[in-house]
Amino acid sequence: MPADRPSDERASGPLWSEPGSLLEHVPVAVFGIDDDNRICYWGPGARELFGYRAADALSRPGALILPGPPGGPDACSRMAERGRTLGYWRGRLRATHQDGTAFDCGFRVFPVAGAEGTSVVMTLASRSDELDRVKTNLAFLDALFETCPIGLVMLDEELRYLHLNQALADIDGLPIEAHLGRRLPEIMITSDGGEYERMLRAVSAGGEPVTGVLVGLRTRGHPDRDRVLSVSFFPLTQAVGTRPGLGGLLVDVTDREQAIAEATAGRRRLALLDRASARIGTTLDVRTTAQELVEAAVPDFADGAVVELVEWQDEHEPFDPALPVAARRIASGTVLPPPAPELVGSVEAVRYPPGSAIHQMLRTGRPISVPVDQEFMVRTVLDASRARLLADSGLTCLLLAPLIARGTVQGIAIFGRSAARPAFTEQDLSLAGELASRAALCLDNARLYSRERDIALTLQRALLPSSLATSPYLRIAHRYLPGGRVTEVGGDWYDVVALPDHRVALVVGDVMGHGVSAAAAMGRLRITAKTLARHDQEPDRLLTELDHCADEAGIELATCLYIRYDPATGRTRMASAGHPPPLVRHPDGRIELIGEVLGVPLGVGGHPFRTTEVELPDGATLALYTDGLIEARGHDIDEGLDALRTELGQAFDSLEAAADRILARLAPSAPTDDTVLLLARVHRMEP
């Protein structure tokens, strides 16, 4: 190293100028001392620490910055001698800045070979208070990650795990090593359409920190447990050598937020039904339809599933439990390791003896759950080799659901779970019944397409209701869009009821609240409203009876709009219980809001309802909807209503196309509430 070479600070810059390095927070000065204890090298950072330029420091005695006591040897000479003698020395000394101020400084010295056989003692120096601060911070962080009972995590910009503590590993049910390098969505499973991941990416990109956000999810380590976490995340500063990303604190508040966990479970079941409705019945091939049922259930609902068609001698003959049941397996799937794939897929013809669990299920016509034990093997599995496969497959319980359509058992759906999941519950039996019911109708439609085409179209396009009344004087288009947030499960509903003399009733409603209870209340109100409508009551009287029903059922708040249309006169009588008012598109394109329809919501009580009458011209279109279509976070409800009026005023060839366009334009990409849209074009009877 040349002894007289000044540092080129313009080329190298101070050591702490490197973005993201440790030296960004701990300035380090580098200089060299020759055999005469003079400064021979003035490197990066020395000027910033001691104040001297290279030209003012080079060739000067080291006592310039490390003076000794009066009359004694300077501290620099003693330090350099220790470096030459010991080969490496570190310690703290009192240094002096160019402005005369003294400060404690930490030094590390070691000798290196210089030019022409000389030696140079290289010295690294940092302020002691800076070193103490960093050491204290590091000790605090180490203790925090080691002992903190709250989950702590560091993620990179792609949401991959960089560092986490044991508390978070315990929450996820996986060791720390199983997290590192994997992306967060691989560990934490949400059903919010990716909203949680989008929030974290926004924070990582330099957005505002988020604090105390409640997130419902499951983890790969506990795939059967619904959890609620309170999460806070903040962007990393890219200090201390880190890459861009974010840090987070996660607290398991499942017990405190049990209601949210229950809503999450309910939302998961409803989401599964929604996905199944879209996936099952997309073709007219029987095997494809059956496989779609299996894929809809595995792995979200079960670890394995099979679908079998029952081969009846005469499907019109009643079931005889004294006879064996022959079936043909047409679809299967599993996520379990061998021999489970061989068990579910290696056989096509299956025969069940009298007294089997299949016979028990067929006698009731409802799903049942049975454990995989010795009794089940003896009563249901005839083949010894298949019994061994079942015993070794890892399946511990089965759910058997009949596929019933037109009053006839078309087939059997069998769902299985391993010991890694809980046994099937009553809610699971209900969900399996819904899945089986939808699949059975689709299978029957595939076999009898010419007779059941309307049913297949209804099943593919709507979750609720399964079918609507028709009339030669009314054309209908309807859409139902479920909410998209984990914590949001609504109770929107609608129906069309045929009345005497070709009259038709239209009804739409919304049960306030979230979770499975809201869906159950919706079912009660829809069935009651349909029954009351068939008794041909006046709209205000019908809502009064419906209000009594809501009170008896414990429904605290719900809205409903009831409309009765008479095609002979065009008279349309309606009453509302706190529901958004209907819109009318006249044949000339003019949009009218029927704002006179007023009323308090169901469940409030103490206020009478009022019937309003309007006359609709031939070809007019009624638009009924719920608040999910016009109300969104950050937007006034009047803005949404104006947008709906604008879209309804656009020309359209068909009601179906209009419904699709309105939803595409108005429904948010991540809806926070259910949405119902019902378009009805009315026609007059000939005199």
LUMVOMAR-330764 format. One line per 5 residues: number of its first residue (from 1); for each residue x, z, y of C-alpha. Coordinates in steps of 0.1 Angstrom, whole numbers. Example, Ala and Ser with C-alpha at 12.3 -4.5 7.8 and 13.67 -1.06 7.14 Angstrom:
# residues 2
1) 123 78 -45 ~ 137 71 -11 $
This chain:
# residues 687
1) 0 0 0 ~ 16 -9 34 ~ 23 22 53 ~ 15 7 87 ~ -16 -12 79 $
6) -46 -1 100 ~ -80 -4 86 ~ -101 -34 94 ~ -134 -16 101 ~ -151 -49 110 $
11) -144 -63 76 ~ -150 -32 54 ~ -172 -10 76 ~ -175 27 71 ~ -181 38 35 $
16) -215 52 44 ~ -228 19 56 ~ -235 7 21 ~ -273 7 18 ~ -286 31 -9 $
21) -252 47 -16 ~ -245 85 -18 ~ -221 81 11 ~ -251 71 33 ~ -258 108 34 $
26) -223 122 29 ~ -197 105 52 ~ -163 102 36 ~ -130 95 54 ~ -100 79 37 $
31) -64 83 51 ~ -29 84 37 ~ 1 107 43 ~ 37 95 38 ~ 68 114 27 $
36) 74 126 62 ~ 38 140 64 ~ 28 114 89 ~ -4 93 88 ~ 4 59 72 $
41) -31 47 64 ~ -63 52 84 ~ -91 40 63 ~ -129 36 64 ~ -148 65 79 $
46) -117 83 93 ~ -125 74 129 ~ -162 86 125 ~ -151 119 110 ~ -121 128 132 $
51) -126 106 163 ~ -93 88 164 ~ -89 50 164 ~ -64 37 139 ~ -39 28 166 $
56) -40 64 179 ~ -36 80 145 ~ -11 59 126 ~ 25 72 124 ~ 13 105 140 $
61) 20 138 122 ~ -8 149 99 ~ -10 181 120 ~ -29 159 144 ~ -61 166 124 $
66) -49 196 103 ~ -29 219 125 ~ -15 252 111 ~ -12 286 126 ~ 12 290 156 $
71) 48 290 145 ~ 39 282 109 ~ 38 250 88 ~ 8 228 95 ~ -20 226 70 $
76) -15 189 64 ~ 20 194 52 ~ 9 222 28 ~ -20 200 15 ~ 3 169 10 $
81) 28 190 -9 ~ 2 203 -33 ~ -9 168 -40 ~ 26 157 -48 ~ 33 187 -69 $
86) 0 191 -88 ~ -9 154 -90 ~ -44 162 -78 ~ -57 189 -55 ~ -90 197 -38 $
91) -101 224 -14 ~ -114 232 20 ~ -94 234 52 ~ -101 237 89 ~ -98 203 106 $
96) -97 193 143 ~ -117 165 159 ~ -102 144 188 ~ -125 162 212 ~ -109 195 202 $
101) -137 209 181 ~ -128 225 148 ~ -149 222 116 ~ -146 230 79 ~ -138 200 58 $
106) -135 194 20 ~ -104 174 9 ~ -94 156 -23 ~ -57 145 -24 ~ -36 126 -50 $
111) -3 107 -48 ~ 0 69 -52 ~ 31 47 -52 ~ 39 32 -18 ~ 61 3 -8 $
116) 99 3 -16 ~ 97 33 -39 ~ 80 56 -14 ~ 49 77 -22 ~ 17 81 -3 $
121) -7 110 -6 ~ -42 95 -4 ~ -68 119 10 ~ -106 118 9 ~ -123 141 34 $
126) -160 150 41 ~ -176 177 62 ~ -182 209 42 ~ -217 214 56 ~ -227 178 45 $
131) -213 185 10 ~ -231 218 8 ~ -264 202 18 ~ -262 175 -8 ~ -252 200 -35 $
136) -281 223 -26 ~ -305 194 -27 ~ -293 182 -60 ~ -295 217 -75 ~ -330 220 -62 $
141) -341 187 -76 ~ -325 195 -110 ~ -343 228 -111 ~ -376 212 -100 ~ -375 185 -127 $
146) -365 211 -153 ~ -390 239 -146 ~ -418 225 -125 ~ -452 228 -143 ~ -465 198 -124 $
151) -459 163 -137 ~ -431 146 -117 ~ -421 109 -120 ~ -400 82 -104 ~ -410 46 -109 $
156) -393 14 -99 ~ -410 -14 -80 ~ -424 -29 -112 ~ -439 6 -121 ~ -413 12 -148 $
161) -404 48 -156 ~ -370 58 -142 ~ -372 96 -144 ~ -399 121 -154 ~ -401 158 -163 $
166) -413 174 -195 ~ -446 185 -179 ~ -456 148 -174 ~ -444 139 -210 ~ -466 167 -223 $
171) -496 153 -203 ~ -490 119 -218 ~ -484 132 -253 ~ -451 112 -256 ~ -415 122 -254 $
176) -395 115 -222 ~ -374 89 -240 ~ -406 69 -250 ~ -414 65 -213 ~ -381 53 -199 $
181) -381 15 -191 ~ -418 10 -199 ~ -444 1 -173 ~ -470 27 -163 ~ -500 7 -176 $
186) -483 8 -211 ~ -486 46 -210 ~ -517 53 -189 ~ -549 35 -198 ~ -576 32 -172 $
191) -609 14 -171 ~ -610 7 -134 ~ -601 -30 -135 ~ -565 -24 -124 ~ -574 -5 -92 $
196) -550 24 -100 ~ -521 0 -106 ~ -529 -19 -73 ~ -528 14 -54 ~ -494 23 -67 $
201) -480 -12 -60 ~ -492 -8 -24 ~ -474 25 -20 ~ -442 10 -36 ~ -443 -19 -12 $
206) -439 6 17 ~ -475 16 22 ~ -488 50 32 ~ -485 78 7 ~ -516 88 -13 $
211) -525 124 -18 ~ -548 141 -43 ~ -564 109 -57 ~ -585 116 -88 ~ -580 91 -116 $
216) -598 91 -149 ~ -577 77 -178 ~ -564 80 -213 ~ -527 79 -225 ~ -510 62 -254 $
221) -501 96 -267 ~ -537 108 -266 ~ -558 76 -269 ~ -589 96 -278 ~ -589 120 -249 $
226) -605 114 -215 ~ -584 130 -188 ~ -587 134 -150 ~ -554 136 -131 ~ -549 144 -94 $
231) -521 121 -84 ~ -500 119 -52 ~ -474 91 -47 ~ -449 83 -20 ~ -425 54 -15 $
236) -388 61 -23 ~ -363 58 6 ~ -338 40 -16 ~ -313 68 -10 ~ -288 82 -34 $
241) -284 49 -52 ~ -320 45 -62 ~ -338 12 -65 ~ -370 5 -46 ~ -400 23 -61 $
246) -421 54 -57 ~ -422 90 -66 ~ -452 109 -78 ~ -468 143 -86 ~ -495 144 -113 $
251) -517 174 -121 ~ -541 175 -151 ~ -574 186 -136 ~ -596 176 -166 ~ -612 210 -170 $
256) -619 213 -133 ~ -633 178 -132 ~ -652 177 -165 ~ -681 159 -149 ~ -658 131 -139 $
261) -644 130 -174 ~ -679 127 -188 ~ -687 99 -164 ~ -654 82 -175 ~ -665 84 -211 $
266) -699 71 -202 ~ -684 43 -181 ~ -661 34 -210 ~ -691 30 -234 ~ -711 10 -209 $
271) -680 -12 -202 ~ -676 -18 -239 ~ -712 -29 -241 ~ -708 -52 -211 ~ -677 -68 -226 $
276) -694 -72 -260 ~ -724 -89 -243 ~ -701 -114 -228 ~ -679 -119 -259 ~ -705 -119 -287 $
281) -725 -150 -293 ~ -704 -175 -274 ~ -708 -201 -302 ~ -734 -210 -329 ~ -709 -204 -357 $
286) -718 -173 -378 ~ -683 -163 -387 ~ -671 -167 -351 ~ -699 -145 -339 ~ -691 -119 -365 $
291) -654 -119 -356 ~ -663 -115 -319 ~ -681 -82 -328 ~ -650 -70 -347 ~ -627 -79 -317 $
296) -651 -62 -293 ~ -649 -29 -313 ~ -612 -29 -323 ~ -592 -11 -310 ~ -614 3 -281 $
301) -640 18 -304 ~ -624 19 -339 ~ -592 13 -357 ~ -608 -12 -381 ~ -640 -30 -386 $
306) -657 -55 -409 ~ -690 -75 -408 ~ -709 -84 -439 ~ -740 -105 -444 ~ -765 -91 -469 $
311) -776 -116 -495 ~ -812 -108 -502 ~ -831 -125 -530 ~ -861 -126 -507 ~ -857 -113 -471 $
316) -894 -108 -468 ~ -895 -83 -497 ~ -891 -46 -487 ~ -858 -29 -494 ~ -857 -14 -529 $
321) -832 15 -530 ~ -831 13 -568 ~ -814 -21 -567 ~ -777 -28 -558 ~ -770 -45 -525 $
326) -749 -77 -525 ~ -730 -87 -494 ~ -706 -113 -482 ~ -677 -102 -458 ~ -673 -128 -431 $
331) -652 -110 -405 ~ -626 -82 -404 ~ -598 -67 -383 ~ -577 -36 -380 ~ -548 -22 -360 $
336) -536 1 -388 ~ -505 -7 -409 ~ -506 -18 -445 ~ -525 -14 -468 ~ -554 -14 -442 $
341) -552 -52 -435 ~ -555 -59 -473 ~ -584 -34 -476 ~ -606 -50 -448 ~ -597 -87 -455 $
346) -589 -92 -491 ~ -624 -95 -505 ~ -654 -117 -496 ~ -681 -107 -522 ~ -690 -70 -521 $
351) -715 -51 -543 ~ -728 -16 -535 ~ -745 4 -563 ~ -778 23 -559 ~ -772 57 -542 $
356) -743 45 -521 ~ -738 53 -484 ~ -749 17 -477 ~ -783 25 -494 ~ -786 57 -473 $
361) -781 37 -441 ~ -805 9 -451 ~ -832 35 -460 ~ -832 48 -424 ~ -824 16 -407 $
366) -801 35 -383 ~ -763 39 -381 ~ -748 68 -400 ~ -713 83 -401 ~ -697 93 -434 $
371) -663 109 -442 ~ -639 90 -465 ~ -638 116 -493 ~ -641 117 -531 ~ -679 118 -530 $
376) -679 86 -509 ~ -655 69 -533 ~ -675 77 -563 ~ -709 67 -549 ~ -700 36 -529 $
381) -667 20 -540 ~ -670 6 -575 ~ -636 -10 -579 ~ -608 15 -586 ~ -581 -6 -570 $
386) -601 -9 -538 ~ -607 29 -539 ~ -569 34 -539 ~ -565 10 -510 ~ -591 29 -490 $
391) -575 62 -498 ~ -541 49 -487 ~ -554 30 -456 ~ -553 60 -433 ~ -591 58 -426 $
396) -607 92 -425 ~ -643 84 -414 ~ -666 54 -414 ~ -696 44 -393 ~ -721 22 -410 $
401) -746 2 -388 ~ -773 -22 -399 ~ -775 -56 -383 ~ -813 -59 -379 ~ -831 -88 -363 $
406) -868 -98 -365 ~ -874 -67 -386 ~ -849 -79 -413 ~ -815 -65 -421 ~ -792 -95 -416 $
411) -760 -77 -424 ~ -738 -46 -421 ~ -712 -36 -396 ~ -686 -10 -407 ~ -663 7 -382 $
416) -635 30 -393 ~ -613 55 -376 ~ -580 72 -387 ~ -570 108 -383 ~ -554 100 -349 $
421) -589 97 -335 ~ -618 122 -335 ~ -647 117 -359 ~ -677 96 -348 ~ -701 115 -325 $
426) -738 110 -318 ~ -729 90 -287 ~ -707 68 -309 ~ -736 63 -333 ~ -758 52 -303 $
431) -731 29 -291 ~ -726 13 -325 ~ -763 8 -328 ~ -763 -11 -295 ~ -733 -32 -306 $
436) -749 -39 -340 ~ -782 -47 -323 ~ -766 -73 -300 ~ -745 -87 -328 ~ -775 -90 -351 $
441) -795 -109 -326 ~ -766 -133 -319 ~ -761 -138 -357 ~ -798 -145 -361 ~ -796 -169 -332 $
446) -767 -187 -347 ~ -786 -191 -380 ~ -819 -200 -364 ~ -808 -216 -331 ~ -838 -239 -326 $
451) -863 -209 -327 ~ -842 -182 -309 ~ -824 -202 -281 ~ -840 -182 -253 ~ -830 -149 -269 $
456) -793 -160 -271 ~ -793 -171 -235 ~ -808 -138 -224 ~ -783 -118 -244 ~ -753 -138 -230 $
461) -765 -134 -194 ~ -780 -99 -190 ~ -774 -64 -200 ~ -807 -50 -188 ~ -834 -58 -196 $
466) -831 -78 -228 ~ -860 -101 -219 ~ -884 -107 -190 ~ -920 -118 -189 ~ -927 -155 -181 $
471) -955 -172 -162 ~ -963 -208 -154 ~ -966 -197 -117 ~ -933 -179 -114 ~ -897 -189 -118 $
476) -871 -162 -123 ~ -833 -158 -120 ~ -818 -124 -125 ~ -783 -109 -125 ~ -769 -74 -133 $
481) -734 -65 -123 ~ -721 -30 -134 ~ -699 -9 -110 ~ -661 -12 -113 ~ -647 23 -105 $
486) -639 49 -132 ~ -660 75 -114 ~ -690 53 -107 ~ -718 48 -132 ~ -751 38 -116 $
491) -787 35 -127 ~ -799 1 -113 ~ -828 -15 -132 ~ -854 -43 -129 ~ -883 -58 -148 $
496) -909 -85 -147 ~ -944 -77 -162 ~ -972 -101 -171 ~ -1007 -89 -158 ~ -1042 -102 -165 $
501) -1054 -134 -148 ~ -1019 -148 -146 ~ -1008 -122 -122 ~ -972 -109 -123 ~ -955 -77 -114 $
506) -919 -75 -102 ~ -901 -42 -101 ~ -866 -32 -91 ~ -852 4 -88 ~ -821 25 -85 $
511) -815 60 -99 ~ -792 79 -77 ~ -762 97 -94 ~ -736 88 -119 ~ -729 91 -156 $
516) -749 89 -187 ~ -777 110 -172 ~ -783 83 -146 ~ -786 56 -172 ~ -810 78 -193 $
521) -832 84 -162 ~ -832 47 -154 ~ -846 40 -189 ~ -874 65 -185 ~ -884 51 -151 $
526) -883 15 -163 ~ -904 21 -194 ~ -929 42 -174 ~ -932 16 -146 ~ -938 -12 -172 $
531) -965 9 -189 ~ -982 17 -156 ~ -980 -19 -144 ~ -999 -31 -175 ~ -1027 -7 -165 $
536) -1030 -29 -134 ~ -1028 -1 -108 ~ -1024 -6 -71 ~ -988 -5 -60 ~ -991 28 -40 $
541) -1010 45 -69 ~ -983 32 -94 ~ -955 47 -73 ~ -974 80 -70 ~ -976 82 -109 $
546) -940 72 -111 ~ -931 100 -87 ~ -949 125 -109 ~ -929 112 -139 ~ -896 116 -120 $
551) -905 151 -111 ~ -914 160 -147 ~ -882 144 -160 ~ -860 163 -134 ~ -850 131 -116 $
556) -841 143 -81 ~ -837 110 -63 ~ -845 74 -72 ~ -857 43 -53 ~ -882 17 -65 $
561) -899 -15 -51 ~ -931 -27 -68 ~ -946 -61 -61 ~ -977 -76 -76 ~ -983 -114 -71 $
566) -1016 -132 -76 ~ -1011 -170 -80 ~ -1048 -177 -75 ~ -1047 -166 -39 ~ -1010 -161 -30 $
571) -1018 -125 -21 ~ -988 -103 -27 ~ -993 -65 -26 ~ -963 -42 -26 ~ -951 -6 -21 $
576) -917 9 -18 ~ -902 43 -26 ~ -871 42 -3 ~ -858 9 -17 ~ -842 -19 5 $
581) -869 -42 17 ~ -875 -76 0 ~ -866 -110 16 ~ -889 -141 15 ~ -875 -176 18 $
586) -903 -199 29 ~ -905 -235 18 ~ -892 -246 52 ~ -861 -225 48 ~ -871 -197 71 $
591) -861 -162 60 ~ -885 -133 65 ~ -877 -96 60 ~ -908 -76 49 ~ -898 -45 68 $
596) -932 -29 68 ~ -926 -17 32 ~ -917 19 38 ~ -918 51 17 ~ -897 81 7 $
601) -876 79 -25 ~ -890 91 -59 ~ -884 128 -66 ~ -888 139 -30 ~ -926 145 -32 $
606) -951 155 -6 ~ -954 121 11 ~ -980 94 2 ~ -970 58 -5 ~ -986 29 12 $
611) -995 -6 0 ~ -986 -36 21 ~ -1001 -70 16 ~ -987 -104 26 ~ -997 -140 16 $
616) -969 -161 1 ~ -971 -199 3 ~ -966 -222 -27 ~ -928 -225 -33 ~ -918 -194 -15 $
621) -889 -174 -30 ~ -888 -136 -32 ~ -854 -119 -32 ~ -853 -83 -47 ~ -820 -65 -49 $
626) -803 -31 -50 ~ -780 -16 -23 ~ -749 -25 -43 ~ -753 -61 -31 ~ -755 -53 6 $
631) -736 -20 9 ~ -698 -19 7 ~ -671 6 18 ~ -660 -3 53 ~ -690 -25 61 $
636) -723 -15 77 ~ -754 -21 55 ~ -769 -43 82 ~ -739 -66 79 ~ -746 -69 42 $
641) -783 -76 48 ~ -774 -103 74 ~ -750 -119 49 ~ -777 -120 22 ~ -802 -136 46 $
646) -775 -162 54 ~ -768 -170 18 ~ -805 -171 9 ~ -812 -195 37 ~ -787 -221 22 $
651) -803 -250 3 ~ -801 -247 -35 ~ -811 -269 -64 ~ -821 -240 -87 ~ -826 -203 -87 $
656) -798 -198 -113 ~ -773 -216 -90 ~ -785 -196 -60 ~ -780 -163 -79 ~ -745 -173 -90 $
661) -736 -183 -54 ~ -750 -151 -38 ~ -731 -128 -62 ~ -699 -148 -58 ~ -701 -145 -20 $
666) -715 -110 -16 ~ -704 -89 -46 ~ -670 -73 -41 ~ -642 -81 -65 ~ -640 -44 -75 $
671) -676 -32 -70 ~ -681 6 -66 ~ -718 5 -74 ~ -741 -14 -98 ~ -758 -45 -84 $
676) -791 -62 -93 ~ -803 -95 -79 ~ -838 -108 -88 ~ -849 -142 -74 ~ -886 -152 -80 $
681) -901 -185 -68 ~ -939 -183 -67 ~ -964 -211 -72 ~ -1002 -213 -66 ~ -1028 -221 -92 $
686) -1048 -252 -87 ~ -1083 -244 -73 $
